[in-house]
Structure formats: structure tokens, C-alpha cells
Amino acid sequence: MNNIFRNRIARRSFLLVAGASAAAVSKSFGSSASWSASKEAWEKIRVFFAPPAELGGDLGDFRPVLLFEDGRRVQSALDWLQRRQELLRKWHGLLGAWPPLLGKPYGQEQFREETGQFVRRRIELEIAPGRKTTVYLLTPERSGSPEGSGPFPAVIDVFYYPEDGAGYKSDRRRQNDFGYQLVQRGFAALCVGQNPTAPRPGADLYYPAWDRAQLQPLSYLAYVAANCHTFLAQRPEIDSNRIGIVGHSYGGKWALFAGALYDKFAAVCVSDPGIVFDEARPDVNYWEPWYLGYVPGTEFRPRGILTEAHPRVGPYKVMKERGDDLHELHALIAPRPFFVAGGSEDPPERWKALNHIVALNRLLGHANRVGLSSRPEHKISPEANEQICLFFEHFLKEQV
């Protein structure tokens, strides 16, 4: 039994097999069950947390996550602990082992501005050994207001450029300005950007260097997000147990991998990233070298759809040939809340993948932890922006 306590995940899962309450287990996994959720927010989004009748229980052609690699079935929470570790070993083995996480990421505040509704700080933040980037920290501080003292729930908003989430781009209003919208609802937000370019000198996503990266870019981005979480969690105005992550499109891929590979994120929301591999959709392009198709060297497949002349390469090729898919990452998020604001790339049929995590949550004693909304276009609508904000209000914000 001592092996169960070798790491934090194991200790948490032991609570399940020891008969702890669902609330205690959820708290141990960084979810929100230990505080009061917003009933008003829930009434507006609850419809998204059950599949259409015709898709209920449909697991599609995905390999069951509740089966070990050797074919044994996961039948208990202790079994899931072992299966979860097996999945983590497999994915880190494919994507590259992370460097040690930063113990105390250094942030240097460059300026601070009061907008009348919140305070916005520009910070140069250490995100990996030897690497820094510009981020924006938004906090709902108001002079003379009790709300201004914190500790606040928080989100990390990830995209190409941090200015989108921070509210600097008026043409993005009520699209992917998640940080800007949520700070006005009592959240803190850390807006982070990294530019997903092809491998080249100075490119953001390749660590430690563009021609000899040790991590697939999406794993590196998850590592960056984990260090950003540490930076937020160490600030006195932030509630370290209530930090979520959100992103749209490329940012949604980033948020998905971060939420799966770093279990301290209390809630995970992705907007239309393509939550499973789908080669019929050119924007669900996990085969690209800036996602999962990186191979060290100096020659890379050209950007674009897969062809006979330019086939799959790297870990993406290995995954496809083995039948691996991203529903295994969804499972690593459980039992933490997971919401997909779906658009053209993530239609309702994605419930076939999500039903695997629904079944896993049921095994762990949870319901209403997985949601999928639908809109016709990839672009975020004001309604989808609102749904995302309500998701975080429900699962991360205390009722006053």
C-alpha cells in the first residue's frame, strides 16, 4: 500500500478507495466541490452537460479509456489511479519529459493601469528556464470595495497574443477576450500568449531550441501554463485552489493539454480546438510541427493538409498508427469540470469522445462535470463567450 502514496495524485485517489466523500475527492483534484457554486449560472448552462438522446452512451470507435493497455478493465477508483498513471507515462513518453517546474517564477511588473473597473498590470514573466514573456494580470480591484481585496478565483487565458484576452482589442470584444470579461465578474485573469510558428530561430514553441526541441510544442505549452499557474497561486490576492484555464482554437489546444497534463487546474474550458484527431478537418491540424508533428532537425514538412508527398511524421504519426486519440487526455482531466464551447470543429458528434469521460466520472462518483455547447462557426459568438464565463462562474466562483 505504500506505493499508493508516492505522489500527490496517488494520495488523492486513495481518498476515493478509502471511502471519502465526493466533495473531499473533488477538492483533492483541484475542482470546485468544496465551495458553493452559482445556481443561477448553472441554470443557464446545464442543458450543455448532457448529450442529445441519440448520442447518449455512444462511445464511437474510440478505444475505451477504462481499459488498461493489457486489456484489463478499470473497475474501481484504485484501478483508475493505476490507469491514469499509465496514461500519463504514455503521453509524456510520446511528447517528451518536462524540465523541472519553476519553484518561484519571477515576474517583473512593467506598468500598472486602473481602468475604473479593474487593474491591469503588464508583467515580464519567467515561463521556462531561460525564457520570459509578456503577460497581463487583470484583477478586480476597486477603491473602497470589499471585492478588491481577494482572494479571487482566477483563469489563465491563453492565445497567440496576450492583448486579446486582456481586452486591448476592441474588435475581439465578446469573442476571445475571456480575461477581460471574467475580471468584470470578480475573477483575476492572467493573459498569456505564445506565437505558434513553424520551427525557426527564436520561435516561441520549441524548447530549448528550434532545431533540437525536447518537447512537442503542445507539451511545452502545457509546461508554460503550469508555471503560470504557480505564479498566480503564489500571489496573495489569488485563491490557489480556484484557478482554471481557457483558450480558443489554438489556445483551446493549449488549454486542453495544460488541463490534462497539470492537475492543479481546477476547471478546464476549450473553445472549438478540435478535441479529437480529425484529418477531414484541416483546422484540426495536430499533425503540424508546432503541435504534435515536430521532428528534431532542420527540415520540416510544409504547412497544410496531409498528402502522400507530405505524410504524418513524429509523435502524431505514432499516435495515429497505434489508435491513440485525445479522449485519453480528456480522461486525465476527470473529475475536474471540463467544458467544450464547440463550433465548426467540435460539433455535437464529439459527444462520442466525451462519453468516455462521462463514464469515468460516473465511476468516480460524479455527474455534470462534462459539457459541450454548439455554434455553427469557428468564430466565437457573444453567446459562446457568455457560456464560457458562466461555466467558470458556476464551478469556480463562491456565492457571496
Residue pairs with C-beta under 8 A, 6 or more apart in sequence:
3 10
4 10
4 11
4 13
4 14
4 78
4 81
5 11
5 14
8 263
9 81
9 84
9 85
9 263
10 81
10 85
11 28
12 25
12 28
12 29
13 77
13 78
13 80
13 81
13 84
14 78
14 81
15 24
15 25
15 28
16 25
16 77
16 78
16 80
16 81
16 364
16 365
17 76
17 77
17 78
17 81
22 33
22 365
22 366
23 33
23 34
24 34
25 335
25 364
25 365
26 32
26 33
26 34
26 335
26 336
26 366
27 33
27 34
27 241
29 263
29 335
29 336
30 241
30 263
30 264
30 265
30 266
30 336
31 266
31 267
31 335
31 336
31 337
31 369
31 395
32 242
32 266
32 267
32 337
32 395
32 396
34 241
35 242
35 398
36 398
36 399
37 394
37 395
37 397
37 399
38 390
38 393
38 394
38 397
38 399
39 399
41 390
41 391
41 393
41 394
41 397
42 394
44 387
44 390
45 339
45 371
45 373
45 387
45 390
45 391
45 394
46 368
48 339
48 371
48 372
48 373
48 387
49 368
49 369
49 370
49 371
50 56
51 58
51 348
51 351
51 354
51 355
51 358
51 372
52 348
52 351
55 348
55 349
55 351
55 352
55 355
56 351
56 355
57 355
58 351
58 352
58 355
59 352
59 355
59 356
59 359
60 352
60 353
60 355
61 352
62 276
62 325
62 327
62 352
62 353
62 356
63 323
63 324
63 325
64 356
65 74
65 83
65 87
65 327
65 328
65 330
65 331
65 356
65 357
65 360
66 73
66 74
66 80
66 83
66 356
66 359
66 360
66 363
67 73
67 74
68 74
68 82
68 83
68 86
69 86
69 90
72 79
73 79
74 80
74 83
74 363
76 363
77 363
77 364
80 360
80 363
80 364
84 331
84 332
87 328
87 331
87 332
88 261
88 332
90 324
90 328
91 260
91 261
91 328
91 329
91 332
92 98
92 219
92 261
94 216
94 315
94 318
94 319
94 324
95 215
95 216
95 218
95 219
95 292
95 315
96 213
96 214
96 215
96 216
96 219
97 214
98 215
98 219
98 223
98 226
99 128
99 129
99 207
99 214
99 223
101 223
101 226
101 227
101 230
102 126
102 127
102 128
102 129
102 227
102 230
103 230
104 230
104 234
105 125
105 126
105 127
105 227
105 228
105 230
105 231
106 125
106 126
107 123
107 124
107 125
107 126
107 135
107 231
108 123
108 124
109 121
109 122
109 123
110 121
110 122
110 123
110 124
110 134
111 121
111 122
112 119
112 120
112 121
112 122
113 119
113 120
113 121
114 141
117 140
117 142
117 183
117 184
118 138
118 139
118 140
118 141
118 142
118 183
118 184
119 138
119 139
119 141
120 136
120 137
120 138
120 166
120 167
121 136
121 137
121 138
121 139
122 134
122 135
122 136
123 134
123 135
123 136
123 137
124 132
124 133
124 134
124 135
125 132
125 133
125 134
125 135
125 192
125 228
125 231
126 132
126 227
127 133
127 192
127 224
127 227
127 228
128 207
128 220
128 223
128 224
128 227
129 208
130 208
131 207
133 192
133 193
133 194
133 204
134 162
134 193
135 162
135 190
135 191
135 192
135 193
135 228
136 162
136 163
136 165
136 166
136 179
136 190
136 191
137 188
137 189
137 190
137 191
138 166
138 167
138 179
138 180
138 183
138 188
138 189
138 190
138 191
139 150
139 152
139 183
139 188
139 237
140 147
140 148
140 152
140 183
140 184
140 186
140 187
140 188
141 148
141 237
142 148
147 186
149 237
150 188
150 236
150 237
150 238
150 239
151 236
151 237
151 238
151 239
152 186
152 187
152 188
152 237
152 238
152 239
153 186
153 187
153 188
153 239
153 242
153 243
153 244
153 392
153 396
153 397
153 398
154 187
154 188
154 189
154 190
154 232
154 238
154 239
154 242
154 243
154 244
155 178
155 179
155 182
155 187
155 188
155 189
155 190
155 243
155 244
155 245
155 246
155 392
155 396
156 189
156 190
156 192
156 225
156 228
156 229
156 232
156 243
156 244
156 245
156 246
156 258
156 265
157 165
157 178
157 179
157 182
157 189
157 190
157 191
157 192
157 246
157 247
157 251
158 165
158 192
158 193
158 194
158 221
158 225
158 245
158 246
158 247
158 251
158 254
158 255
158 258
159 165
159 176
159 191
159 192
159 193
159 247
159 248
159 250
159 251
160 193
160 194
160 195
160 196
160 250
160 251
161 193
161 195
162 191
162 192
162 193
163 169
163 191
163 193
164 172
164 176
164 177
164 191
164 193
165 176
165 177
165 178
165 179
165 180
165 189
165 191
165 192
166 177
166 179
166 180
166 189
166 191
167 173
167 177
167 179
167 180
169 177
173 180
174 181
174 380
174 382
174 385
174 386
175 248
175 379
175 380
175 382
175 385
176 247
176 248
176 249
176 251
176 271
176 380
176 385
177 385
178 189
178 246
178 248
178 385
178 388
178 389
179 189
179 190
179 191
180 189
181 385
181 389
182 189
182 389
182 392
183 189
185 389
185 393
185 397
186 397
187 392
187 396
187 397
188 232
188 237
188 238
190 228
190 231
190 232
192 224
192 225
192 228
194 204
194 205
194 221
194 224
194 254
195 203
195 204
195 205
196 204
196 205
196 217
196 250
196 290
196 291
197 203
197 204
197 205
197 290
198 289
198 290
198 300
198 303
199 206
199 210
199 211
199 213
199 289
199 290
199 294
199 300
200 210
201 210
202 210
203 210
205 213
205 217
205 220
205 221
205 290
206 213
206 217
206 220
206 294
207 213
207 214
207 215
207 220
207 223
208 214
211 296
211 297
211 298
212 296
213 220
213 294
213 296
215 223
216 291
216 292
216 294
216 314
216 315
217 289
217 290
217 291
217 292
217 294
218 253
218 254
218 257
218 286
218 291
218 292
219 257
219 261
221 254
221 257
221 258
222 254
222 257
222 258
222 260
222 261
222 262
223 261
225 245
225 254
225 255
225 258
225 262
225 265
226 258
226 261
226 262
226 264
229 243
229 245
229 262
229 264
229 265
232 238
232 240
232 243
233 240
233 243
233 264
234 240
241 266
242 266
242 396
242 397
243 264
243 265
243 266
244 265
244 266
244 267
244 268
244 269
244 392
244 395
244 396
245 255
245 258
245 259
245 265
245 267
245 268
245 269
246 255
246 268
246 269
246 270
246 271
246 388
246 392
247 253
247 254
247 255
247 270
247 271
247 273
248 270
248 271
248 272
248 273
248 380
249 271
249 272
249 273
249 283
249 378
250 273
251 271
251 273
252 270
252 271
252 272
252 273
252 274
253 270
253 273
253 274
253 286
253 291
255 268
255 269
255 270
255 273
256 268
256 270
256 273
256 275
256 326
256 329
256 330
257 329
258 265
258 268
259 265
259 268
259 270
259 333
259 336
259 338
260 268
260 329
260 330
260 332
260 333
261 329
261 332
263 332
263 336
265 336
266 336
266 337
266 395
266 396
267 336
267 337
267 338
267 339
267 391
267 392
267 395
267 396
268 333
268 336
268 337
268 338
268 339
269 338
269 339
269 340
269 341
269 388
269 391
269 392
270 339
270 340
270 341
271 340
271 341
271 343
271 380
271 384
271 388
272 340
272 341
272 342
272 343
272 344
272 345
272 346
272 378
272 380
273 284
273 345
273 346
274 281
274 283
274 284
274 285
274 286
274 345
274 346
275 326
275 327
275 330
275 340
275 346
275 350
275 353
275 354
276 284
276 325
276 326
276 327
276 350
276 353
277 284
277 286
277 319
277 320
277 325
277 326
278 284
278 345
279 287
279 305
279 306
281 345
282 304
282 305
283 344
283 345
283 378
284 345
285 291
285 305
286 292
286 293
286 316
286 326
287 293
287 306
287 312
287 313
287 316
287 317
288 303
289 295
289 300
289 301
289 314
291 316
292 314
292 315
292 316
292 319
293 301
293 312
293 313
293 314
293 315
293 316
293 317
294 300
294 314
294 315
295 313
295 314
301 310
301 311
301 313
302 310
304 310
306 312
311 317
312 320
318 324
319 325
325 353
326 353
327 353
327 354
327 356
327 357
330 338
330 353
330 354
330 356
330 357
330 370
331 356
331 357
331 360
333 357
334 357
334 360
334 361
334 364
334 366
334 369
335 360
335 361
335 364
335 365
335 366
335 369
336 369
337 369
337 370
337 371
337 391
337 395
338 357
338 369
338 370
338 371
339 370
339 371
339 372
339 373
339 387
339 388
339 391
340 346
340 350
340 354
340 371
340 372
340 373
341 373
341 375
341 380
341 384
341 387
341 388
342 348
342 350
342 372
342 373
342 374
342 375
343 374
343 375
343 376
343 377
343 378
343 379
343 380
343 384
344 376
344 377
344 378
345 378
346 372
347 374
348 372
348 374
350 372
351 372
354 370
354 372
357 369
357 370
358 369
358 370
361 367
361 369
361 370
371 391
373 384
373 387
375 381
375 383
375 384
